[in-house]
Amino acid sequence: MQTALFLVFTVILAANAWGMEAPEWGGDLRYRNERIDEDSKDARFRNRIRARLTAKGKVQEELSYSFRLASGSTDPVSTNQSFDSGFSTKGINLDLAYLTYKTKMAKVMAGKMKNPFYKPGKTELIWDGDLSPEGMAVHIPFHMFFVNLGYFFTEERSTAPDSTLHGAQIGLDHKGDFLGVIFGLSYYDYLRLRGESPLFDTTDSFGNSTVGGNYKNDFNLFEAFLEVTLKTKLPLSFFADFVKNTEGGNDDTGYLAGFSVGKKIKFSYNYRKVEKDAVLGAFTDSDFAGGGTDGKGHELGLSYSPTKMTKFGFSHFMNKTLVTSGKDYQRSMLDFSLKF
C-alpha cells in the first residue's frame, strides 16, 4: 500500500515539476455476488469487490504514460477481492505501469501494460481479461491491416535461463457502413518452459500436463480468429477463435464460438473447449470451468446499462471440467459496476 501511495504522489509531483499536463484520473468499481457448484462439493457463495484507480497523461505530444492501482492479490488473472478474513483491510497492487510512444506509423509500449493482442468478442480463450503482460509491444496499423508484436518477461531465474514470451499477430480490420469484419492470425512462443516449474504458482499448473511437478510440454501457440459485426439498429456480432499448441502432445487444441446481440441491453453466448495443453493454464480465463485448461461448455451473459457509467450484469457458466471424465461445474455471477 505504501508503494502504491508513493507512485500516486510521484506522478503528481513529476507533472508539476516538469510542466507536463496534469494526469487524467479515472477508475471503476464492481460488486459481485457469486455461486459456484461443483460435483462432489458443497455449493460455494462469495461476495467480491473490484476497485481500480487509473492515471494517464502526456509527457509530450508523442509520449504518454499510464498506471493503474487495483484491488486483489498477486494473482495475474484476477483483481477481485473476496469479503472474508474478519473485516480485514484489503490489498492494493500495481496493475498497470507503462509508457507509450505513438506516431502515425506505429505505437510502442513498454512496462506492465494492457494486453496488446486482439481478442475476438473480448473472449478469453487464450488470455484472461485481467492479465497485464510485462515487457514491450508494438502496434502497427497499415490501411485495413494491423500488426501486433510483443516481447514479454514471464520468469526471471538466478540459476537457470529466463522464460520469455514472443508474440506476433497480423489482422485485417474492415469497417464498412453495415458490415465490419476482423480476421487475424497469431503466433505465441514461450521459451524455456518445458521442465520448469509452473508460472506464478509453482504448485499448480492450472490444468497443464506436468512431470515431477514441472511442465511436460512447451507452448508454441498458433491462433486463428474471426469477428463479424452487423451494424444494425440492434447490433449483432459473431466471433470464433481457434488455438493449437504445436508442442502440446495429444491434448493440444482449443476453440470457441459465439455471438452477442444488443448494446444497452446485451445478450452474449459462447461455447468453448480447451484441452489440457492447448494454452498456458495460468493465463487463460479464470472463471470458465474454475480456471485453467481441461474444460468445455457454455457461457451465457446478460447486461443492462442504464447510463454510460453504470451497468448490471449476469453471467452463467455451464461447464465440464476434466474433459475426459466430465465433472459438472456451474458458476453464476451477478454484478453491479460503475465508472468514474
N, C-alpha and C positions, 0 to 999 in steps of 0.2 A: 504494500500500500504506500509506503514511504517513497519507493521508487516511482510509482505512478504519479504521486503528487509532485515529485521533483520534475518529471517530464512536463507536466502541465505548466508549472511556473517557468521552466526553461524556455518553452515556446513563447510565452507571453513576453518575457524579458528580451529574448532574441529579436522578436518582432519590433519592439520599441528601440532597442539599441542599434539595429541595422537599418532602420527606416523601412522595414518591409510592411506589406499590408497586414493589418491585424487578422489573426486567424478566424476563420468562419467555424462556429461551433454548432453542433447538432447531435442528435442521438436518437435512440429508440428504447422502448420499454415493453416487455411482453410478459404476461402472466399466463401460466399453463396449468390445466388440470389434466391428469394423465392416468389411464388404466392400462395395465399390462397383464395379459392372461396367457400363460404357457402350459403345455401338457405337463402333468405330474407336479405342478407347483400351484400354491395358492395365488389368487389374483392379487396384484400389487397396485396400490394407489399412490400417486405422488402429486404434490403441488410444487411448481417450479417457477422461477423467475429468471429473465434475462435482461440485463441492463447494459447499454453501450453508450459511450460518450466519444464523439469524433471531433477532431480539429483538423482543418486543412487550410492552406493558404499558398501564396506565391512569394518566392524569393525574388524572381524577376519574371519577365514575360513567358519565357520557355520553361523555367524551373519552378516546381511546386513541391510541397510536402504534405503528407497525411499521416496522422496517427490516431489510434483508437484504443481506448481502455474498455475492458469488458468483464462482466461477472464470470463465474465459473471456476474451474480448476486449470491444471496444466494440460488437460485433455485437448488434443489438436482438433477434434471434430465436435466439440460441444462447448458453448458458453452459457449453458443452463446451470442454475444453482438450485438444488432441492431445499425445501423447507424441512430441516431436521437439526439434530445436534443441539437441542435445548435452547433455541433462540440465539445461537452463536452468531457472531458477526461473520460476514461473508467476504470472500477474497475478490480483489480486483487485479486483473492481469493485463499485460501489454499484448493486445490482439493484432494491431497493425502499427507499422512504423516504416515508411518508405518515402523515397524521393522519386519524382517523375520529371523527366526531361522530354518535352514534346515539341516537335516541329511538324511541318506539313508532310514530311516524308516518313516519320516514324515516332513512336513513343517508347522511351526507355525507362524502366523502373528498376529500383534496387532497394532491398531491405526486406522486411516482413510485410507482405503485400496481399491484396485480394487476388484470388485465383485468376490468372490471366488467360486461361483457356476457355473456349466457348463450350457451354453445356446446353444441349437441345432441350427446350422447355424448362430450363433450370432444374432438370432432373439430376439425380445423384448416383448414377451407375458406377462411375469411377471416383468422383470427388464429392465428399460431403460439403454442404453449403457453408459450413463454418470454417472450413480449412483455410489457413493463411500461410501459403508456402514462403520459404525464406531463401533469398538469393537474388537473381537478376532475370529480367524478362524484357522482351522486345515485341511490340505490336507494329506491324507494317501494313497499312491499307494501300490498295492499288486498284482504283476504279471499283469494280464489283467484287474484287478478291481481297483476302486478308491473310496475313501470316502471323502466327504467334510462336515465339521461341522462348524457352526457359531453361535456366541452369540453376538448380537448387541444391542446397546442402541438407541432407537428411540425417546424417550421423557423423560426428567428428570423433575419431578414436585416437588415443595417445599411443597405443601399442599395435595398431593394425591400420591398413589403408581406410580412408574415409569412404562413406557411402554417399553417392550423389544421384540426382535425377536430372536427365536431359530430356527435354520435351520439344516437339515440333508439331505445329498444326497449320494446315492450309485449308482455306474455305472459300466458298462463293456465297455472296450475300446480295441477292436480287430483291430490291424494294420496288414493287410495282404498285399502281394505284389500287388494284384489287387483290393482287396475289403477291405474297412475299415468300421467298424460298432461301433457306440457308442449308448448304451441304458442305461437308468437310471430312478430311482425313487427319488422323493424329497418330503420332508415334511417341511413346514414353519409355525411356530406357533407364532402369535403375541399375547402377553399377555397384558391385561388391555387396550383394545381399545374401546370395546362397552361402549357407554355412555359418551365417552370422545370427546373433540374437535378434528377435523381433524388434521393430522400431517402436518407440515410445514406451511400451510396457514389455520388458524382456521376458515376462512370464506368460504373456498372452499374445498369440499370433492372430487373433481375431478371425479365425477360420482357416487361415492358410496352412498348408501342409508343413510339418516340421520333422526333423530327425534329431533326437537328442536335445530337443528344445530350441533348435536353430532352424532357420528357413531351409526347406528341402530344395526349393527351386529359385531361379532368378525370375525377374519380372520385366519382360520386354513386351509392352502392350501396343497392339495395333487397334485403332478405333476408326469406325466409320459412323457418321451421324447425319440425320436429315430432319429439318423442321419446315413445315409448310403452314403459312398463316393466311387465312381468308379475311380480308379487311371489310367485313360486312357490318351491318348495324349491330349485330351480335357477334363479336369477334370469335373466330374458331381457329384452333391451331392443332395440327397433328405433328407428332415427333417420334423419332426412333433412334436408338443408339445400339451399337454392336461393338464388343471388345473381345479380342483374343490375345492371350498371353502365349507368345511363341516359345516360351521356355517353361510352360506350365504343366507339362505331362498330360495326363488323361482328363484332368478337371480344369480346363484352360479357357472356357468360354463364358461370356455373359451377354445378355441382351435385354432391351427394354423397349416398349412401345406404348403409346398412349395419346391422349388428346386433352384439350381444355376448351371450355366454351364460356363466354361472358366476360365481363370486366368488373362492374360494380358488384354484381353477384356472379361468382365464378365457380364452375364445377370442373374438376380435373380427375383423370383416371390414368393409371398406367399398370402394366403387368411386366414383371421382370424375372429373370433367373440369373443367378450369379454363382457359378461353380467355385469350388474351393480356392483355386489358384488363378482365377480369371483376372483379378485385380488385387492390389495390396489391401488387405483387410483393415489395416489401421486407418486408412484414408477414405474408405467408401462410406456410404450413408450409415449414420449411427442409429437411425430409427428403424429402418427396414429389417425385419427378421431378427431384431435385437442387436443389430450392428454387425459389421464384418461380412464375410462371404458365406458360401454354402447355404443359400436360401433362395426361395422362389415364392411368387404370389402377387397379390393385388394391393394397390394403394389408391384410396379414394380421398378427394379433398373438396371441401365446400367453404367458400369465404364470402363475406359481405363487408363492403367498405362504405359506411355511411358518410364519411368525409375522406379527403385526401390524406388525412393524418391518423385515421383510426381504422381498425379492421378487426372483425370477428372471424375466427377460422376454426374449422373442424377437419381432422384427418383421421383416417382409419386404415390400419394395415391388417390384411388377412393373408398370412404367410405360412410357409412351411420352412422350418429350419432343418439342418442336416438333410439335405436333398435326398440322399439315398434312403433314409429311414422315414422321413416325412413327419416330423413332430409339428403339431399345430402351434402357431404363435399369433396372437392378436394384440393390437395396440391401438388405443383411441386417445386422441389429444384434442382438447378444447382450449383455444387461445383467444386472448384479447391483447392487441398490440397497438401502440401509438408511437408516432414520430414527433420530434420537437426540434 
